[in-house]
Amino acid sequence: MIKKIIFTVLFVAVTSAFLYGLYLQFFNKNISKQTATRVINFPHTDCQPERTPCSVRLGDRQLRFFLPEKAFYLKAFPVQVWLAGFSGSGVEAVRIRFEMPDMDMGLNQLRLSVKNGSWQGRAILPVCSSGSNDWLATLDVITGAGVYRARFNFVVAGKE
């Protein structure tokens, strides 16, 4: 009797995994569109956006990133991005993802909204148990031509 139950559970699990795979392959076309997106990287800069706006340029496209206030752990802080030269590509969205080098801090992503000519939002970062304050902000400008990506290092001031 126990063997029959184990066999039935195993059969249901394998069948479910197979059917889910078919669903992803044939019915969810958004996944294939996302994986086929072209990513264009801006050159990396050592600028510190918590002190002054950081600017990167790629051809006629420019991206400026700024943290107008000090970033503290567990406290919302503003994020600002200015774009130039993207009008022909049609900017669909601007997202920012925060990561800590060599440390998994979970998913910290924010979609910015347009306000007064810049893309803005408020972010909150978790406290790192190691005591590290070094972070990497990855900005994605999503356009019809692809995703334009820029990375900026910055330092969190700590806890307030």
C-alpha positions as CSV (number, residue, x, y, z in Angstrom):
1,M,0.0,0.0,0.0
2,I,2.8,2.5,0.9
3,K,4.6,1.7,-2.4
4,K,1.4,2.5,-4.3
5,I,1.1,5.9,-2.5
6,I,4.8,6.8,-3.1
7,F,4.4,5.8,-6.8
8,T,1.3,7.9,-7.2
9,V,2.9,11.0,-5.5
10,L,6.0,10.6,-7.7
11,F,3.9,10.2,-10.8
12,V,1.9,13.4,-10.0
13,A,5.1,15.4,-9.3
14,V,6.8,14.3,-12.5
15,T,3.6,15.0,-14.6
16,S,3.2,18.4,-13.0
17,A,6.8,19.4,-13.7
18,F,6.4,18.2,-17.4
19,L,3.1,20.1,-17.8
20,Y,4.6,23.3,-16.3
21,G,7.5,23.0,-18.7
22,L,5.1,22.8,-21.6
23,Y,3.3,25.9,-20.3
24,L,6.5,27.9,-20.1
25,Q,7.5,26.8,-23.6
26,F,4.3,27.3,-25.5
27,F,1.9,29.5,-23.6
28,N,4.0,32.1,-21.8
29,K,5.6,34.0,-24.7
30,N,6.8,36.8,-22.4
31,I,9.6,34.6,-21.0
32,S,11.2,34.1,-24.5
33,K,10.9,37.9,-25.2
34,Q,12.7,38.7,-21.9
35,T,15.5,36.4,-22.5
36,A,16.0,37.7,-26.1
37,T,16.4,41.3,-25.0
38,R,19.6,43.0,-26.1
39,V,21.6,44.5,-23.2
40,I,23.9,47.5,-24.0
41,N,26.3,48.4,-21.2
42,F,27.5,51.8,-20.4
43,P,31.2,52.1,-19.4
44,H,31.8,51.7,-15.7
45,T,32.7,54.7,-13.6
46,D,34.2,55.1,-10.1
47,C,32.1,58.2,-9.5
48,Q,30.3,58.2,-6.1
49,P,26.6,59.2,-6.6
50,E,26.1,59.8,-2.9
51,R,28.3,62.9,-3.2
52,T,27.6,64.3,-6.7
53,P,25.6,63.3,-9.7
54,C,27.5,60.6,-11.7
55,S,27.3,60.7,-15.4
56,V,28.1,58.0,-18.1
57,R,27.9,58.4,-21.8
58,L,27.6,55.9,-24.6
59,G,27.5,57.6,-28.1
60,D,24.8,60.3,-27.9
61,R,23.1,58.7,-24.9
62,Q,23.8,59.9,-21.4
63,L,22.7,58.7,-18.0
64,R,23.1,60.7,-14.7
65,F,22.5,59.0,-11.4
66,F,22.3,60.7,-8.0
67,L,21.5,60.0,-4.4
68,P,20.4,63.5,-3.2
69,E,20.6,62.4,0.5
70,K,22.8,60.1,2.4
71,A,21.6,56.5,2.2
72,F,21.0,54.9,5.6
73,Y,20.0,51.3,6.2
74,L,16.3,50.6,6.8
75,K,15.3,54.2,6.0
76,A,13.9,55.3,2.7
77,F,16.2,57.5,0.6
78,P,15.6,59.2,-2.8
79,V,17.1,58.1,-6.1
80,Q,17.2,60.3,-9.2
81,V,18.2,59.5,-12.8
82,W,18.3,61.9,-15.7
83,L,18.4,60.6,-19.3
84,A,19.6,62.4,-22.5
85,G,19.6,61.1,-26.1
86,F,17.0,58.4,-25.6
87,S,14.1,60.1,-27.3
88,G,14.4,58.0,-30.5
89,S,14.4,54.7,-28.6
90,G,11.3,55.4,-26.6
91,V,12.1,54.8,-22.9
92,E,9.5,52.3,-21.6
93,A,10.8,52.0,-18.0
94,V,13.8,52.7,-15.7
95,R,14.6,50.2,-13.0
96,I,17.3,50.2,-10.4
97,R,18.6,47.1,-8.6
98,F,20.8,47.2,-5.5
99,E,23.3,44.5,-4.8
100,M,26.1,44.0,-2.4
101,P,29.4,42.6,-3.9
102,D,30.1,39.0,-2.7
103,M,26.9,39.0,-0.5
104,D,23.4,37.8,-1.2
105,M,21.1,40.5,0.2
106,G,17.9,39.4,-1.5
107,L,16.1,41.1,-4.3
108,N,16.2,44.9,-3.9
109,Q,14.7,46.4,-7.1
110,L,12.8,49.5,-7.7
111,R,10.9,50.8,-10.8
112,L,11.4,54.6,-11.1
113,S,8.7,57.0,-12.3
114,V,9.0,60.2,-14.3
115,K,8.7,63.4,-12.3
116,N,9.9,67.0,-13.2
117,G,12.1,65.7,-16.0
118,S,13.9,63.0,-14.1
119,W,13.2,59.4,-13.1
120,Q,12.7,59.2,-9.4
121,G,11.9,56.8,-6.6
122,R,12.6,56.0,-2.9
123,A,14.6,52.9,-1.9
124,I,15.2,51.0,1.3
125,L,18.2,48.8,1.9
126,P,18.5,46.0,4.4
127,V,21.3,45.9,7.0
128,C,24.2,43.7,6.2
129,S,25.1,41.3,9.0
130,S,28.8,41.5,8.1
131,G,28.8,45.3,8.7
132,S,29.8,46.1,5.0
133,N,28.5,49.4,3.6
134,D,29.6,48.9,-0.1
135,W,26.8,48.6,-2.6
136,L,26.3,48.4,-6.4
137,A,23.4,50.1,-8.1
138,T,22.5,48.7,-11.5
139,L,20.3,50.9,-13.6
140,D,18.4,49.5,-16.5
141,V,16.8,51.8,-19.1
142,I,14.3,49.7,-21.0
143,T,13.7,50.8,-24.6
144,G,12.3,49.3,-27.7
145,A,15.9,48.9,-29.0
146,G,17.1,47.0,-25.9
147,V,18.1,47.5,-22.3
148,Y,20.8,50.1,-21.6
149,R,22.6,49.2,-18.4
150,A,24.9,51.3,-16.1
151,R,26.5,50.3,-12.8
152,F,27.5,52.6,-10.0
153,N,29.3,51.8,-6.7
154,F,28.2,53.7,-3.6
155,V,28.5,53.6,0.2
156,V,25.6,53.5,2.7
157,A,26.2,55.8,5.7
158,G,25.1,53.1,8.1
159,K,22.2,53.1,10.5
160,E,20.6,56.4,11.5
